[in-house]
């Protein structure tokens, strides 16, 4: 077992890149697009994985990893079970936070904003683009609910596979969410813990205010 003193001694020097006001985009979406494409081209593991944080009625935050499936000027999109824990929490409190961490590039992107469901047409289009097993899985899994064993999932998958054959419709409890950002933060690791950190805040006139934060 690793001792606490060993963990406390772990260090990493961040020296791969820098993030300056002059070299960054004025629009945070363009900056995100650039960094995500660089993460993909660098072949980092699951560059589209992001941590989603929501808050329940008990005011306790929870996090989980989901996959971004689209982004544009309207916001960041992912898909899930609306009856899951995150779905129930978003129904009660529609504000959430996202975080991308590309360890190999020494970069973090944090995004906060209001969450809304995407249109049925968008959810249908994405659902029918998924592999058949994933579409059956959306029916088979009562996400976040207690189940007796994995047998429940396997049995459900067999049942819905036989019921729908090769054409399962999108379940009414499954679809997309879109986070509409009002705050972005871009973090680039730097030497001596003097990291670069830029924050973009959405303004009433529709523009973005870019500010440097201390690390």
C-alpha positions in Angstrom: 0.0 0.0 0.0 1.2 3.5 -0.9 1.9 5.5 2.2 0.4 9.0 2.6 3.9 10.4 2.7 4.7 8.9 -0.7 1.6 10.6 -2.2 2.5 13.9 -0.7 5.9 13.7 -2.4 4.5 13.2 -5.9 5.5 16.1 -8.1 5.2 16.9 -11.8 6.8 19.8 -13.7 4.4 21.3 -16.3 6.5 22.5 -19.3 4.7 21.5 -22.5 3.0 24.8 -23.6 1.7 28.2 -22.6 -1.6 30.1 -22.8 -1.4 33.8 -23.4 -4.0 36.4 -24.2 -2.4 37.2 -27.6 -2.2 33.5 -28.6 -5.7 32.6 -27.5 -9.0 33.1 -29.2 -11.4 35.9 -28.1 -14.3 33.5 -28.5 -14.1 30.6 -25.9 -15.8 28.2 -28.3 -13.0 28.6 -30.8 -10.4 28.1 -28.1 -12.2 24.9 -27.0 -12.5 23.7 -30.6 -8.8 24.2 -31.1 -7.8 22.4 -27.9 -10.2 19.5 -28.4 -8.9 19.0 -31.9 -5.4 19.0 -30.6 -6.3 16.5 -28.0 -7.8 14.2 -30.7 -4.8 14.6 -33.0 -2.4 13.9 -30.1 -4.3 10.6 -29.6 -4.8 11.2 -25.8 -7.1 8.5 -24.3 -10.8 9.4 -24.7 -10.3 13.1 -25.5 -14.1 13.5 -25.6 -14.5 12.4 -22.0 -15.7 15.1 -19.5 -16.6 15.2 -15.9 -20.2 16.4 -15.3 -21.1 17.9 -11.9 -24.7 18.4 -10.8 -26.3 19.3 -7.4 -29.2 17.5 -5.9 -32.1 18.7 -3.7 -29.9 17.8 -0.7 -27.3 20.4 -2.0 -24.7 17.6 -2.2 -22.7 17.8 -5.5 -22.1 14.6 -7.5 -19.8 13.9 -10.5 -19.5 11.3 -13.2 -17.8 11.0 -16.5 -19.8 11.4 -19.7 -18.8 11.8 -23.4 -19.4 15.0 -25.3 -21.3 14.2 -28.5 -21.6 17.7 -30.1 -20.8 21.3 -29.5 -21.5 24.6 -31.3 -22.5 28.1 -30.5 -25.6 26.8 -28.6 -23.6 24.7 -26.2 -22.1 21.4 -25.2 -24.2 18.2 -25.8 -24.2 14.7 -24.2 -26.8 11.9 -24.0 -28.1 9.9 -21.1 -31.0 8.4 -19.3 -33.3 11.2 -18.1 -34.3 9.1 -15.1 -30.7 8.6 -13.9 -29.4 10.4 -10.9 -28.0 13.2 -13.0 -31.2 13.5 -14.9 -33.2 13.8 -11.7 -30.8 16.4 -10.3 -30.9 18.5 -13.5 -34.7 18.4 -13.4 -34.5 20.1 -9.9 -31.5 22.3 -10.5 -30.7 22.9 -14.2 -27.2 24.4 -13.6 -24.2 22.2 -14.0 -20.4 22.2 -14.6 -18.2 20.3 -17.0 -14.5 19.6 -16.9 -12.1 18.2 -19.5 -8.7 17.1 -18.3 -6.2 16.2 -21.0 -3.3 15.0 -18.8 -0.8 14.4 -21.6 -1.2 18.0 -22.8 -1.2 19.4 -19.3 -4.6 21.1 -20.0 -7.9 21.5 -18.3 -11.1 23.2 -19.5 -13.9 24.0 -17.1 -17.4 25.1 -18.3 -20.4 26.2 -16.3 -23.9 27.1 -17.4 -27.6 26.3 -17.7 -28.7 22.9 -19.0 -31.7 22.1 -21.1 -32.8 19.0 -23.1 -32.1 19.0 -26.8 -34.9 18.6 -29.2 -36.6 15.2 -29.8 -35.3 15.4 -33.4 -31.7 15.7 -32.2 -32.1 12.9 -29.7 -33.7 10.7 -32.4 -31.0 11.3 -34.9 -28.2 10.6 -32.4 -29.9 7.5 -31.0 -30.4 5.9 -34.4 -26.7 6.5 -35.2 -25.6 4.4 -32.3 -24.6 0.7 -32.6 -27.5 -1.7 -32.1 -26.2 -3.1 -28.8 -26.0 0.5 -27.4 -29.6 1.2 -28.5 -30.8 -2.0 -26.8 -28.7 -1.1 -23.7 -30.7 2.2 -23.4 -33.8 0.1 -22.9 -32.2 -2.5 -20.7 -30.5 -0.4 -18.1 -32.6 1.3 -15.3 -29.7 3.7 -14.8 -28.8 4.6 -11.2 -31.4 2.2 -9.7 -30.5 -0.7 -7.4 -30.6 -4.0 -9.1 -30.2 -7.6 -7.7 -27.3 -8.6 -10.1 -25.9 -8.2 -13.6 -28.4 -10.9 -14.6 -31.1 -8.2 -14.6 -29.3 -6.3 -17.3 -28.6 -9.3 -19.4 -32.2 -10.5 -19.1 -33.5 -7.1 -20.0 -31.2 -6.8 -23.0 -32.4 -10.2 -24.3 -36.0 -9.2 -23.7 -35.8 -5.9 -25.6 -33.6 -7.4 -28.3 -36.3 -9.9 -29.0 -39.0 -7.3 -28.8 -37.5 -4.7 -31.1 -35.3 -7.0 -33.3 -33.1 -4.6 -35.4 -35.1 -1.5 -35.0 -35.4 -0.3 -31.3 -37.0 3.1 -31.1 -35.5 5.8 -28.8 -36.8 5.2 -25.3 -38.9 8.1 -23.9 -36.6 8.3 -20.9 -33.4 8.7 -23.0 -32.1 11.7 -24.8 -29.7 14.6 -24.9 -28.8 17.6 -22.8 -27.2 20.8 -23.8 -25.2 23.0 -21.4 -25.3 26.6 -22.5 -22.0 28.1 -21.2 -21.9 31.4 -19.3 -18.4 30.8 -18.0 -15.3 29.0 -19.4 -11.9 28.5 -17.9 -8.8 27.3 -19.7 -5.9 26.1 -17.7 -2.4 25.3 -19.1 0.2 23.8 -16.8 3.4 25.9 -16.4 6.7 25.5 -14.7 7.0 26.3 -10.9 3.2 26.0 -10.5 2.8 29.4 -12.2 0.1 28.0 -14.5 -1.7 30.0 -17.2 -5.4 30.4 -16.5 -7.9 32.4 -18.6 -11.5 32.9 -17.7 -14.3 33.9 -20.2 -17.5 35.4 -18.7 -20.6 36.0 -20.9 -21.7 39.6 -20.8 -25.1 41.2 -21.1 -24.3 42.5 -24.6 -23.6 39.0 -25.9 -19.8 39.4 -25.8 -17.2 37.5 -23.8 -15.0 39.1 -21.2 -11.5 37.4 -21.1 -9.5 37.7 -17.9 -6.4 36.2 -16.5 -6.7 34.5 -13.2 -3.9 33.7 -10.7 -3.3 29.9 -10.7 
